[in-house]
Every structure is written in structure tokens, then in C-alpha cells.
Amino acid sequence: MLVISRKSNESVVVGGNDRFERLLKVTVLEIDGSRVRLGFEVDSDVPVHRFEVWERFHTGVRRASSQEGKTMPLGL
């Protein structure tokens, strides 16, 4: 895991070199005690989810694909 410290209004960019266009820019918007507000700039076709939502989605997709012809609601 890469750990980067940032202050309020500072950003991190993922991608953006010669081989990759900028994929994601994350900016620290506010720090309030133990809470941090982040802003994400990304192309509109790139999905952004909280990890727990992404995890539920992928668990549901794996379950659904293992059941032939059945669809499962993902509860998102």
C-alpha cells in the first residue's frame, strides 16, 4: 500500500504519465477531527464507489454468475 500525506486542498493524481492519461484526481476538501472529506475528479464513464459498496456489488456478481439463469438483486 502506498501511503501519501496531504493537507486540506492538496491532491493526488493516479495515472497521468506518458502511457496513461489522468485517470483519477483525489483532493482533500476538509479535515475535521477523525473525518476527512475527499473530492474525486474522474471521467464520467469511470465508476467510483465506497469500498463497502464495491465489495457488496462484486460479491453479488460472483454469487449471481454461479447460479445458472438466476439473477440476484444486489441491494445497492
N, C-alpha and C positions, 0 to 999 in steps of 0.2 A: 504494500500500500504506500502510495506517495502521500506525504503529509506536507501541506503548504500553509503557512500562516498568512492571513490577510487582515487588514484593518477595514473599518467601515468605508465604503465607496471604492474599495480596491477589488480587482477582478482576477480571474484565472481563465485562460483560453485553452480548450482542448482541441488539438489539431492545428491547422494554420501554417504548416510548413510547405515546402515545395511539392511534396507528394500528397498532402491532404489539405483540402480547403478548411476554413474555420468551421468546425462542427458545433461547438458549444462555447458560450461565454457565460461564466457564473460570476456575479457581483454580490459582494456582501452589502446589503442595504441598511441593516440595522443590527446592533448588538445590544441586547437588554438582559443583563444578568446571564442566565444559562441559555437564553433563547437567541437564535441568530436567524434573521430574515435574509433569504437569498433571492436574487433575481436571475432568471435564465433567459439568454438570447440564443435562439436556435432556429434553423429553418423550419417553416411551418409543417413540413412533412416528417419531421423527426419527433417521435413521441417522447414526452417527459413525464415520468411518474415518480411518486414517492416509492421507496424501495418496497414497503409492505404491500402496496397496491400491485406493483410489478410482480412480486413474488406470488400473490394470490392468482393473478392472471396466468402466469406460467404454470402454476400447479394445476389450475383448472384446464388449461390447454393439454397438459400431459394426460390428465385423467380422461378428458373427452376423446383424445386420439386413441386411447387404449380400449375404448368401448366402441365397437363397430356400429355405425349407423345411429348412434345416440348423441345428442348434444346436451351439454351441461350448462346451465346458467352460471356465469362467473361471479355474479353478485357485486359487480363494480358499480 
